[in-house]
Structure formats: C-alpha cells, structure tokens
Amino acid sequence: MTPSDRDSHEPGDESPSHDHEHGNDHVHHNNGQDANRVTATSSNQADVAQFSVPEMDCPSCAGKVENSVQKLDGITAVDPQVTTGTLSVSYEESRTAPGEIAERVKKAGYTVESGVGETTEKFTVPEMDCPSCAGKVENALDELDGVTTYQTQPTTGKVVVTYDQSHVSADGITRAIEGTGYDVTETTASGEADGDALAETESVWRSTRAIKSWISGGFTLLGLLFEFVLSGLNSELLAAGSVAFSTADFLFLVAVVTGGQEIIRGGYYSLRNRNFDIDLLMSLAIIGAVTVSLGFGEGLYMEAALLAFLFSVAQLLERYSMDKARNSLQELMDLSPDEATVVRDGEEVTVPVDDVRVGDVVRVKPGEKIPMDGEVVDGESAVNQAPITGESVPVDKTGGDEVYAGTINEEGYLEVQVTSEAGDNTLSRIIEMVEDAQGNKTEREQFVERFAGYYTPAVVAFAVLVTIGTPYLLGTAWEQSIVYGLTLLVLACPCAFVISTPVSVVSGITSGAKNGVLIKGGSHLEAMGDVDALAVDKTGTLTKGELAVTNVVALNGNTEEDVLRCARGLESRSEHPIGEAIVEHAAENDLGKRSVDTFESVTGKGVRADLDGETHYAGKPGFFEELGFDLTHVHAVTDGGVVTQTSQQLCERNGCLDLLENTIPDLQSEGKTVILVGTEDELEGAIAVADEIRPEARSAVARLHDLGVEHVVMLTGDNERTARAIADEVGVDEFRAELLPDEKVESIRDLDETYNGIAMVGDGVNDAPALATASVGIAMGAAGTDTALETADIALMSDDLSRLPYLYELSHDANGIIRQNIWVSLAAKAALALAVPFGLVPIWVAVLIGDAGMTLGVTGNAMRLSQITPVED
C-alpha cells in the first residue's frame, strides 16, 4: 500500500551507541579536553563507531590514521589500538557518520574490514503492509553499502537489518527506507517510537488516505449521475459550446486528482526504486486513461476515476485486513503490563517494567498481571498461566514456585523475586520468536515468490498484445482495446497471491502462541502438518517424569496407613527416588513418623532400620529372599530379572502367598516397581511405585489417530516390560524399548524412510539428537526453559499433551488454507485475465475482485486458524 499523508518526518538520533573503554596505545583528545571530560562526552553526547583496520599495526600507522580521521568535523575522540588492529571513534552524528570515518581511514592508506562494527537493528515501518511495499524497501536497502542482510516482514510492519557501522548508520538506513515513501516510526537503535506499528485498525478508515478516497468516491458518483442520468443536460451544454467537455468528465477528473494522489505518489517511489509493482501498474493505468482521453478524445475519464477511487478503497481494505493479522500479535504484546510495584527500601514504588532489575521483589495484588518472570518468595495464589502455557485451569503457586510475565494472579497476594529482565523473560522471547518466525519461509512461500517473478511480466505482455491485437482479431474498437489493456494492468500484480502464504503463517503461529504452542517458523508449521508418523518419548512426555505411589497392599492385620507409616520411617533417610516418592506420599496423607535408629542403606536392594526398637526392612522382593522368604513354585519378575521366592510354609503362615503369586506379578506387568515392607519374620505389606502416566495421554494419542496421524510410536530407554505396559495403557501403535540416544536417532531415521515425515516429541534436552534428526522436533514443557525454547522447532509451553493434537490440527489446517489461498487467488486472477479480451470483465470488477476482494478473501480465510483451540479433556 502507498503511504498516507503525514507530517514530514525528521529522523532523530538513531545510530546505535556502543560502550567504549579507552585502551593504552594512543589516545588523542580534541580541544585540549582531559580524559575525564572526553569520557563523559563519549558516553553521554557522542556515538561510538568501531572499525577493523588489521594493517594498522604500529604507532606510526596509528598516528597516520588518527591524523586523517581528525580532519573530519564532529570527532570527539580517536582511539587506535595497534595491538588488536581496531579503531574506536567517538563522534557527533549530526556532523559526521561512520561511512565518512571509514573513508578517512582509507585515505590514510589502510583497508577497513567489516565485522567489528556489524550490528542488527529492527525498524518499524507500519505502512509497509504488502509484498509490493516490501519490494520497494528491499530495492532501497540493496543500494546501501554496508548492509549485510535484511528481512522485510510486511505482516508485522518490521524490517530487520544487519549492517556494518563503518559503512552505514541506522540513520542512513532510516533515510533509505523513508526514500521509498514509508515512515519509520521506531528503531531499536533509538528506542523511541512516535507511533504504534500494530494497533492501527481503528484509524484506517479515518486516515488522510481514507478521507481523500471518500471525496474521490463522491465526485465519481456525481460524475456517473451526470453521465447516465443527466446525459441530456450534458449534450445541451456541449452543443452550446459552454464547456470543452462534459460536466461528468470534469467531475471524473476531480475524482482522479483527489483519489489518485497517493497512487501516483506510490508509483513514483516504485519507479524510483525500480520495483514493478501494483502501485506503478495502477499509476500507469490511471495516467494512460487520462492521457488517451485528453490527447485523443477517447473519453476514458470515467475509467480513470473508477480506478483511482476503487483502488484507494482496495488499499484501505488491504490495510484493514493486514491490521487484523497484526493485531493477533499485538494481543501477545499487550499481555505484559507497563508498570510494576517494586519493594525498595521497605516501601512500595511503582516503576516502568524496563526499570525493574533482576533480584528486585515485586508485589502483585489479586487480579493483576505478573510483570516479570520470577520466583514466589511470599504469599499463595492461583495463577492463570493460559497466556503463556495455554493451561485452562489456574495453577496454585506458593513459595519457591516459578511464575511468568503476562500471567494473571487470580486470588491471593504474591511477592515475586525477579529472575530475568523485561527484554529477556519468557513472554518477550515468545514475542520475538513469533516475529522472527516469518523469516523462516515455507516451501510454498518460496514457490509463490518465484512464480510471482514470472507472472507480472507475463500479464503485462499479455496486456500489450490484447491492446494491439483485439482491434484486428476481434474487431474491437481502439478505445475499448485500451480499456482492456488497462484492466489487464490492474490484474498484473499478484498481491493476493503473494500475501496468501505469509498471512496464513502469521495467523497460525500467533494462534499457536496464544494457546501455549510456540512454532519457530513457517517451515516447521508446514512440516508438522505433513507428517504421517509421530515418535513420543516416554519419561516426562507420556508420563509425568516423577515417581509416585500407585498401590499399597496391607498384610497380616496391618492397615495401609500402618504400611505407609512404616515405609516412611524406613525411607526417611534414603536419597533414592523411590524412597523420596514414598515419603512424599505419606506426608501428603498426614501420616505420623516413627522413631528411626541405626539406619543402613543396602545398595541396589533396600534399606534396614530400627523403628521404635524393632528392626524393619524395605526393598525389592529379591532383598527379602535373602531374609529367608523362600517360596517354591512362585516367580516374581523384578528389575534384576526372574527371582525365585520360596519358604512356602513361612509365607503360608503369614498369609502372603497370594501376594507373591498374583499381586506382585500383576503390578510388575503394569510397569510398576514393587517395594516390600516387613520384619525378619513377617511381611507387613507392599507398595507399588511408578512414573505416572499423564491423564490426558490416552485421549491425546486417540485424537492424533482421529486427525489422521498414521503411526504413533513410543521411544524409551526403559526396560521392555515397563514400556509394554505404558504402550498398552496409552494406545500407541508401536513401542521401542531399551534405546540409547544413538539408537533413538536410528529409530527416527528408520521411521522417516517408512513414513512421509516424522515428528519427535521429547524434553528438548535429553532427546536432543532425536529431536534434531526428526522432520520436526517438539519440546515438551518448555515454559521458562531457555534450552528448549532455543533448540526445538516447536515448543509446547506446558506439560499438557492435549496441545499435541491441537498442534497437528492447527498445522494440518494451515497447510490446507495456504493451498486454498494460493490456488483460488491464482485461479481467480487467471480467469479474470482470460475473460478481459472478450469484454466480460469491467475495470471496476478487476479492482474490486482481482485486488481488494482476493486480498480480503485470503486474509479472512487465514484468520480462521485463530478459531482452532485445544480440545480439553
């Protein structure tokens, strides 16, 4: 879209500043200033540029470079460091620039290499909201010396530029972008904004462009009224010679002047930046229609007016539809509050979140958003984590628990010690990754961009042929053939076709982020929707990754409470995870403690201790075999293999025969570890411990099958018995047990050969090789985990497996919508273009349907992705 009228923009001080520490080689200060004075000037009033000058390797070299640079105005300090071959220069940006400094170094006879001064900045360009706009900006950046890479993001109105400060400054890049006709409202170099890049949906229809469009529409309507309703009056006026052309023509010309200003302006910038886009094509069409009318009396004023008005409206509609896509990202940004209540010197102080530092304690009242990532140090509350993790139920938080910026304190009062700064918290990383995800283009998007490069020249050539050929081939009047040519020029720009994929990707990625699924790029969204198989790690993914007591069996007149109380005493001094699970379970049930004495851990078997003066044991069944519990005919499978348990007469007397014959084997077949509790003469009971299966695991696997995933396989390093039990419980199609990390990688490769793409779900750290090998690597429970957020292709922010089928459905539907958008927009353009030479497509239809209609259509279709939500169990 061409930019709307604004006050002339004066770029501020937008060059990046870098901290500078003087070296010990050769320092020169201007105007007799002392070192302290220069340091203050450099840090507070001047910018600092660094240059790599490897040939400057002696004091003599440094002197020549310094003298050359000092000839420039605005230099406040020069610091040549011969030991490292680097040059640091403090300068006033209003008087000189890094590029000029580099030229002075070259004039001294030394080569300036890139690298030291390379930096990356983000420029906010709200009016760059279509591929055509982005093309102008890209052409302008291509002309700048020192720009290494750039990435235009029309769906968010951002341009990310990596450049060498020794050749170009942030201000120079700003001027280049504004030279394409679009204002830069904010840069990360300056940190100052004079407009909101994402929240302009409300203002589109009240902008200067909109006002001019409505005026142009009014004059066009009046012109049509005089043309068709009051045509007799026009004829009388023309006959009387009172007007050179009809009143309708005059009204149409006013409509062209009013509505065509921005179009012609955009076309000028397109021509200036050698970008053959819709603005240039529409400008040529309008100017061509008016020129033909004035020069040849062909009367195409009405067509020119319709083009100016309808295209202006089309651009407004396009901006409105793009703002709807941008607002989905703005909703993420709005999650974080602007201020925080911090405790300083014992008093509450309200400060901007940017001023909160790591270690500060912030107070959060009920109903308020938590402003920063941190750890609860005081208070208890239920926190709504849906904005970050997508969890539908608030999570209870007490002392020591982690909380995230943007989540909502539902009930109680909390004091939170900040663990990360505002720009480095979980929410900030999510927003940054969602923005950057646009740079990861899908295969379909790359195809569309390649195709668009051929489409426009082909249609323009077709327009020329139609204009010249239809009078001879179809007997069309020249006036009408020109209209056909202008209509084809309108259809020559594939705006809707090109925007169809990125707007769908942005909609899908932001929808996922709002539901606790972080997708790191469009290619991963596309790949996830195409996978036929899914590999899932067991521990921490299908299971909770934490041992818990699942069964308690009491014997010989003891109650379950007696068994747990005894086991708690025995395991209270143990550091084994099984013992910790038993102690925690007993504590949760408020069971009392028994007096413990002479504790002893028997490695690999169990523990022995005196409880209230009597020796007790807790351990695996094999441990009790050594105590004389020897049952013939009974076999219990333990983690150590098959162990025969006998002393049939003793166990018959104690009533434990059924336990060993049936109960223990049944529990072990379910993948549980059985711990026996008793004395030397009597078994008191048994406790089963297991890594609990997530309650949503079975329904998640079933839903994946329903959505079309052909094969779900569980990969685990656990033993086959446990793996089989878990696999049967959750309903996976296959399991592979006792796998080392490299064997998991081989399994992924094997599955990838059998199926058309495979996704791997793991914890993002232990399963890193397998995650990297799979078509898509998905990290489980990544909220607050830097490693998982950085390494995974997709991250499920919570430990909720229901997000997995949601992710597949979102990705699969996104692929379908992208295909629909591409082929429908292309087919519509092609059909309209082929119908033009036969007089079936008026020029207003080409504008409203071929341009505005298709843009609205593909955007609206893409927005359907935001309606997909996880299915809660």
N, C-alpha and C positions, 0 to 999 in steps of 0.2 A: 504494500500500500504506500502511496505517496504521503509524505508527512503533512500534518495540518499546520496552519499558520501559528507561529509562536513569536514571542519577543525574541529579538536577536540574542543569541547565546554567546556569552563571553566565557570561554573556558577559564577555570580557575587554576590554582597551582596544583596540577595533577601529576607531576612527576614523582616517581617513587623515591623515598628517602631511605638511606641506609646508615646504620650506626657506623661510626668511623673511629678508629683508635690509632693515634699517631705512632709511627714506627720510629726507629732510632737512626735512620740513614741520613736523609737530608730534607729538612722542612723549611719552607720559605713562607713568611707571613707578609701580607700586603700592608702598606701604610703604617709600618712601624708598630703593628699591634703585637702585644705579648701573647704567649702561648695560651694563657687562660682566656684572654679576650677572644682569640680565634676559635678555641674550643666551643665557647658559648655561641659564637656566630654560626659555626658549622652545624651545631645541633639544633639551634632554635630558629635561625633565619635563612640558612642556605641548604641546598640539596647536595648530596654527595654522589659522585659517579666513580666507578672503579673500572680500570682498563687493564687488560693483559698485554704487556709490552715485553716479550721474552728477550728481545735484543738489547734492552736497557739493563746491562749487567755490570756497570762500573759507575763510580761517582761522576766521571766526566760525561758519560751518557745521560745520567740523571740531570746534570746541570743543563745540558742542551735541551732536554725535554721540558724541564721546568721553565727555562727562559722563553721557549716557544709558546708554551701554554699561557704564561703570564701576559702575553701580548693581547689576550682577549679581555674584553670588559666583563666585569661581574665575577672574576675569580677571587675567592677569599682565602683559599689555602691550597697548596700543592704538596703532595706527599709521595715522592718517587721512592719505591722500595726495591733497591737493586738486588737484594738477596732473594727476593721472590719474583722479580720481574713484573711487579704490579704497580699501578699508578692510581692514587686516590686524589680526587679533586673536589673541593668544596666550591660551589658556585651559586650565583643568584639566577634562578631560572628566567626571570624577566629580562635578563641581559645577555644570556648565552645558553647554549644547550649542549648535551653530551656529544652530539654529532660534530659540532664545531670544535669541541675539545679534541676529539679524535683526529680531526683534520690537522690541528696544530701539532699533534704528536707525529703525524705522518710527515709534516713539513720539516720536522727536526731530523727526519731520516730513519724513522723507526716504524715497524709494522705493528698495527693494533689488531690483536686477535680477539675473536668473540669468546664468550664463556663466563668470564668473571662478572661482567655486568648483566648477564642474562636473567630476566625475571619474567614472571607470568602475572598478568593483571586481567581483571574482568570488567568489562564496560557494559553498562546498562543502556540499551537502545530500544525503548518501548515501541517506537513506531516501525521498527524492523519486524514485521509480523507475517511475512510470507517469503517463499523461496526467491521471488523476484527481488524483494528488498535485500535479502541476504546476498544475492549475487552482486549487487552494486557495491556493498560493503566489502565483499571478498575481492573484487577487482581493485578497489582503492587500496586495500592492505597489500595486495600483490605488488603495488608500485613502491611500497616503502622499503628502503634499505634498512636491514637490521631486524625485520620481522621474521622469526624462525618458523613458527607455526601459528595457526589461528583456527578457531572453531566458532561458527555462527550458529546461534540457537534461536530461530525465529519463533518457536513455540514458547520461549520464555523471555524473548527480547534481550538476550545477552550475547556478548562477543567475548570470547576468551582468547587473549593474545599472548604469546611468548615472544619476547623480543630482547635484543641486545641494547642495553642502555648507552653503550658507547656510540651507537649509530642513530638511535631514535629515542624519543622520550614518550612518556604517557600522554603528555600534552600534544605531541606531534601525531600520535595515533588518534587522539580525540579529534583533532582538526581534520585528519584524513576521513574519519567516519562521518563527521559533520559535513564534509565536502560532498557527500553523496545525498545530502538533503535530510538527514535524520539527526535529531538532537541526542547527545549523550547526556543523560540525566545523572549518572552516578558512575564512579570508578572505584575499584578497590585501592587504587593509588592515592586518591584524595580522601576516600571515606565519607564524602559529603554528597548528599542527594538533594536534588531540587524537584523531585517528582517520584511518584510511586509507579514502578515499572509494571506491576502486576494487577493493580486494583483500579482499572480504568473502565470497567464495563459500564458503570453508571454514567460516565461522562461522554461516552462515544456519541450519543445522539444529541448532545448539547455543545459539541465542539465547533470550532470555526468552520471546519470542513462540512459538518452537518448543516450548519446554517446556510452556507453557500449552496449546498445541494438542494435544500428546500426552496430557496429563492429560484434556483435554476429550474426546479420542477414546476414552480408556479408559472414562470414565463413559458415553459414548454407547454403546459396545459392551456394557457391563454392562446399560444400560437396554434395549437391543434383546434381550439374553438374557432378562431378566425379562418383557419384553413378549410375546415369541413362544415361548420355551422353557418358562418358568416361569409361564405365564399362569394356571394353576390356582391356584398359591400366591397370586398377586395377588388372584384372585377371593375366596379364603377370607379373606384379610386385610381386604378391603373389606367382605365380608359381616359379619365380626365387629366392624366399626366401629373397628378398631385404628388405621387410617390414614385421613386425609382424602382422599388419592388414592393411586394405586398406587405400589409401590416403583419401578417403571420410570419413572413421571412424576418422582419425586424425583431419580432418577439423571440423567434428562434435564435437569432444572433445574440440577443441579450442573454438568453439561456446558456448559449455556448460560452460566452465571455465569463459569465458568473460561475458556472459549474465546471468549466474546462481549465480554470487557472491552475488548480492543483495537479490536474492530469498532465498539462503541458509542462509544468514545473518538474514533475516526476520524470517525464520523458526527456527533459533536458539533462537531468542528472544521469539518467540511464545512458544517453548518448555520450555524455562526457566521460562516463566510466566504462564505455564500450560494453554495455550489458543489454542484450537483445531481449527485452522482457515485455510484460503486458503494458507497462506504462508507456514505453516507446511505441509499441504497436498501436495502442489506443490514441496516442498523440498523433501518429501518422494518419490514422483513420479520420480523426476529427479535422485536422488541418487539411487533409486531402479532400474531404467533403466540402469544406468551406471554400477552398481554392477552386475546385471544379465549379462550384456554384457562382463564385464571383467572376471567374475568368471565362467560363464557357456558358453561363446561364442555364446550367442543368438543373438547378433548383433542389440541391441536397441539403438545404438548411435544416429541414425537419430531421433528417437522419443524423446530422451533426449534433443537434440539440438533444435528441434521444440518446445518442452515445454519451454525451457529456453528463447528462442527468442520471441515466441508468447505471453507468459505470461508477459514478460517485456513490450512488446508493449501494452498488455491489461492493465497493471498497469498505463502506461503513458496515455492511453486513459481515464482510470478511473479518474486519477488526473486532466486531462484536463476538463472532463465533470463536475467534482466536482468544479473546479475553476470557471466554468461558473455560477454555482449556487451561489458560494460565491461572485462573482463579482456583483450580483444583490444587495447584502447587502453593498458592497464597494461603490456602487453608492450613497447610502444614506449617508455614511460616508464622501464622497467627497463633499457633499453639503456645509459643513461648511468650511469657509476659515481658513487658518492657522494664519493669522495676522489681526490686526485691527488698524485703525488710531484713536488714542485717544487724546483728548484735555487735556493737563496737563500744568498748569501754563501759560495758554494762548497760548501755542504752540502745533502744531500737532506732535505727536510721534507715530511711527509705532512699535507695540509690539506684541508678540505672544498672541493669544486669551486666553491662560491659565493665562496670567498676567493681564488681564482686570478684574476689580473688580466691584461689584455692586455699582452703583452711578456714575461711570465714564461716560463721554459723548464721544461717538464715532461718527466720521464723515463718511458718506457713499456717494460716488460720483455716478453719473448715470452709470449703467452697473455693479456696484459692488454688491457682496453678502453682506447681512446684517450679521455681525459676531456674534451678541448676541441677545437674547431676550431683549426687552426694550420698551420704550415709546418715541414717537417722541416729541422733545422739540423745534425743529426749522425746517422749511422747509416744502415743499409739494412735493409729488411724487406719481406715480402709482407703486405699489409693486406687483411683480409676486409671489403669495403665493402658486403656484402649488406644489412646493416640499414638503410643509407641509400639506396643506389642500386639494390639488388636484383641486383647482379652476382654470378654464381655462382662466378667464378674470382677468387682474391685478386689484388690489383694491386700490382706492385712499386713501392716508394716509396724515393726517395733524396733527397739534399739539394735543397731548393727546392721539393719536391712538396707539394701541399696534402693535408691529412688532415682527417677529420671526427670530431666527438664521437660515441661509440657504436660506431665501427668497431673491429675486433679486430686487434691486432698478432700475426700468426701465427708469425713466426720470430725475426727479429733484434731488436737493441736500437735504440730510437729516442729522440732528443731533439727535442721539438717546441716551437717558439715559438708561444705562444698569440696568436691574431689576433682572437678575439671572446670576450666574457664568457659565463658559463654560461647566462644567460637569453636570449642573442642568437645562439646558434650554430645551425647547420643543423638539428640534431635538435630543439632547442627550438622553432624556427619550424615544423617539421613537426608536432610535437605540438599546438602552439597552433592551427595551421590545421585540423588534423583535428578538434579540439574545436569550433572556431568554425564548422566546415562544417555543423553541424546547424542553424544559424540560416538557412541558405540552403535554404528548403523547396522541395520539388518540387511540380509542379502537382498530382500525385496526392495528395500530403500535404495540400495546401490544400483539395482537393476532399473528402478524408476528414474534415477538421476541420469544414468547412461542413456536410457531411451529418450528422455526429455531433450537431450542434446541433439537428437536427430529429428524429433517431432516438429519443433518450431520451424526450423528451416524448410522442412518438407511442406508444411501447411502454407508458409509464406510463398514458396514457389508455386504451390497449387493455386493460391490466390491470384498470382500474376497470370498464370495460364487461363484461369477462369475469366478474368477481366478481359484478356485479349482474345480468348478463343470462343466464348459463348456467342458474341455477335455473329461469328461466321458459322459455327457449328449448330447453334440452336436458334439463330435469328433474333437474339436478344438485343434490345436497344442498348446503345452505349451507356446511357445514363443508368440503366438497370444493371449492366455488367459491372459498372464501377461500384454500385451498391453491393453487388455480390462479392467483389474483391475486398471491400471494406469489412463486410461481415466475416469473411474468412480471416482477415487480420485479427478480428476480435477473438476468433476461435483458435488462433495460432499459439497462444500462450497456455501451457498445461498447468496452470496454477493448482486447480483442484486435484489433478492427477499427482503432482509432486507433493502436495501437502497431505495427501491421503494416508501415507505411512507414518510420518513423524507425529502427526496429531493423534493417531491411534496409539502409538508407542507411549507418548506422554500421558495419555489418558489411562492406559493400562498400568504404567509404572506408578503414577501418583495414586491410583485406586489401590494398588497393592500396598503402598507405603502407609496409607490411611488404615489399612486392615492388618498391619503387623507383618507385611512381607516386603522386604527390600530387594528389588530387582536391579542389578548393577548395569543394565544396558539393554537396548532393544534386541540385540542379537541373542541374549540369554532368554528374553521373553519369547522370542520366536522359536528358539531351540527347545524350550520347555514345552511348548505347545505341540511340538512334533515328535516327542519321544514316545516310543512304544513300550519301553520297559523301565522299571524303577527299582533300584537297589537301595535297601534300607539297612543301616547299621542297627544292631540290637540294643546294646547298652547305651542308655541315655537318649535313645531315639524311640524305639518301640517300647522300651522300659524306661523307668524314671532315673535309672543310674544310681539309685540309693537302695541299700538293703533295708528290708522291713520284715517284721514278724508277721507271718500269714496264718499260722496254725499253732495251737497249744493243746497237747494231749496230756491229760492227768491220769495217774495210775495209783492203785493201792490206797484208795481213800483220800488222796490229796485233791485239792481243787486247782483249777487253772491259776488262780491267784497265788496259791502256795508254790506252784511250779515256777511262775514268773518271779516271785519274790526270792526264791532260792537261786534262780539263774541270775537275777540282778546282782545278788551278793557275790556270786562266783565271778561274774564278768565285769564287776565294777572297776577292777584294777587292770583289766585287759585292754590292749590297744588294737585288737583285731577288729575289723569292720563288722564281723558277725556279732561279736560281743557288744560293740557300741550300739548296734541295732536293737539288741535285746534290752540293754539298759535304758535306751531312749523309749522303747515301747512300754516298759514297766513304769518309767517316770511319768509318761503321758497318762497312765491309768492310776496315778496317785497311789502306787503300792509302796509300802514301807520298806526300809532297808533292814538287813540282818547284819549282825556284828561279824566282821570278817577278820580272820587271823591266819598267819602262816600261808599266805598266797603263793602259788607256784604255777608258772605257765609251762606247759609241756608242748614244745614247738611242734606244730603240724598235727597235734592230736586234740588238745583241750587244755583245761585248767583244773587245779586242785586247790582247795582252801578249806579252812575250818570255819564253819558257820555256827555261831553260838556254841562252840566247843566240839562240834561233831564234824568229821571230815566228809566233804562232799566233792563230787566231780561233775564236770560238764564238758562234753566234747562229742566227737563223731562216734558212730556206732563201733568202729574199729578200736577206739580207745577203751570202750567198755569190754571188748573181747579180752583185753589184757587183764581186766579185773576179775575174770572168771565167768563172765556171762557167755557161756558156750552152748549154743543151741544147735543140735543136729537137725538136718532137713530144712533149715531156714537160711535163705541167702538174701542179703540186703546190699544193693548197689550203692557204693559210696564214691566220693570224689577220687579215692585212691584205687578203685577197681571193684572187683567182686570179693567180698569178705564173708566167710562162713561164721555165723554167730550160733554158739551152742550153749551147753549147760541147760538142757531141756528141762530137767527136773527142777532146777532153781527157778527158771522163768515160769514154769507151770505153777509153782507155788506162789510166785509173786504176781501172777496174772498178766504177764507181758508178752505171752506167746503170740497173741493176735496182733499186738503192736509190731512185732518184728516180722511176722509172716505177711501181713497185709498193709498196715498203715504206713510204715516207713517206705516200702517199695512204691506204694501209690503216690506218696508225697514226692519221692525222688523222681518218679516218672513225669511229674509235673515240672521238673527242673528246679526243685527246691532243695536246700541244704537242711538236713535234719541234725539237731543237736539233742543228745540225751542228757538228762539230769538225774542224779541219784547218789547213793552211798555205795560202799563196797558190797552191801548185802541186798540192796533194794533199788529198783528203778522207780523214781518218783514221777517221771513224765518225759515228754519230748516236745521240742519246739522246732517248728519249720521256719526257715528264713529264706527270703528270695528277693531278687530285684523285681519290684512290682511292675507289671505291665500297665502302661498308661490306659486309663479307662476309655479313651477315645480311639485307641489303636485299631481295634477290630472294625469299628464303623468307618474309620478313615480308609483302611485298606479296601473295604467293601465298596465305598463310594468311588475310589480310584478305578476299580473294576467297572462300575456302572458308567463312569465318564469315558471309558474307552482305553484305559491302560491295559495292554495285553498281559503283561507278566510283572508280578511284584516278587522280588527275591530278597531274603534276609541274609546279610553277610555278617559273620561274627567270629571272634576268636575263641568263644566259649566252647565247652565240650558238646558233643553231638546230642547227648541225652537232653541237656537243658535247651539246646537250640531247637530240637524237635518239639519239645513241649511248648515253647514260645510260639513257634511257627504254626502249630496246630491251633493254638489259642487265638491268634490274631488273624489267621486265614490267608497267609501268604501262599503263593504258588510253589515256592521252592525255598530251601534254605541251604546254606553252605557254612559248615562249622569248622572250628579249629583252624582258622585262617590267620596267617601272619600278614602284616601290612603289604608285603610284596605280593602275597597270594590274593589279597583283595584286589589289587591292581590287575592281576591276571584274570580274575573273575570278571572285572568290568570290561576288559578287552574282549573276553570270550563272549559275553552277553552282547556287546556292541556289534560283533560280527553276526550274531543271530538275529538281532532286532534292529529296527531303524532308529537308532539313537537311544541312549540310556542316561537317566539322571541318577545321581548318587546323593543320598541324604545321610549326613553324619554330624559330628560335633564341631567340625571345622578345624580341628587341631589334630586329634589322634588319627583321623581318617583323611588327612590332607593329601597323601599320594593318590588314593582312590577318587577323592573329590576332583583333583586336578585332571585325572585321566578320563572321567566321565564326560559325556556331552555337556551336561550341566551339573555343577557342584552346588549342593544346597546345605547350608549350615543351620543347625537346629539350636534354638535358644541363644540367639546372638546379641540380645539387648545388653549393652554395657560391655561387650567383649570386642576389643579392638581387633584382635587377630581374625576372628570370624567375619567381622564386617569388612575387613580389608581383603581377605583371601578368597572368600566364597563368591560364586557367580550370583547366587541368590541367598538371602538370609531370612530365616523365619525368626522374627524377633522374640517370640515367646516359645515356651516348651509345649505348645499346643499343636498336636498332629492334625487337627481339623484344618489347619492352614495349608496342609499339603494338597488335598483335593481341591481346595479353593484356588491355590496357585495353578494347578493344572487346568482347571476350568477357565480361569482368567486368561492364561497363556493360549489355550486352545481357541477360545472365543476371540482373542485379539488377532490371532492369525487369520481366522475366518473373516473378521471385519476388515482387516488390511486387504485381503484378497478381494472382498466385495468392493471396497473403496477404489482399488486400483482398476479393476476391470469395468465397473459401472461407469466411473468417470471417463475412462478411455473410450468405452463404447459410446457413451453419450456424445463426446466430442467428435468422434469419427462419424457417427450417424448424422449429426448436425452439419458437419463439413461436407459430407457427400450429398446432402439434401439442398445445400445452398444454390448450386448452379441451376436447379430446377425451380427456383422461386418458392420453395416450401418453408424457408426459414427467414422471417423478417429480422432486421438487425437488432431489434429490441429483444427478440427471443434468444439470440446468440449471447447477448449480455446477461439477461436475467437467468437463463437456464445454463448456458455454457460456462458462465463465470460465477456469478453470485449463487445461483441455485445449486450448482455442484459443490461449491465450497461449503455452503451451509449443510448440504446433504452429507458430505463425508465427515464434517465435524460433528454433526448431530449423531451420525452412526457411531463414530468413535466414542462419543460421550456415553453410549450405552454400557461401556465397560465399567463405568462408575457404579452401575446398578448391581453388579455382581458382588455378593457378600458371602462370607463363610457360612456354612450350614452348621449351626450349633447343635450339639447332642442334647 
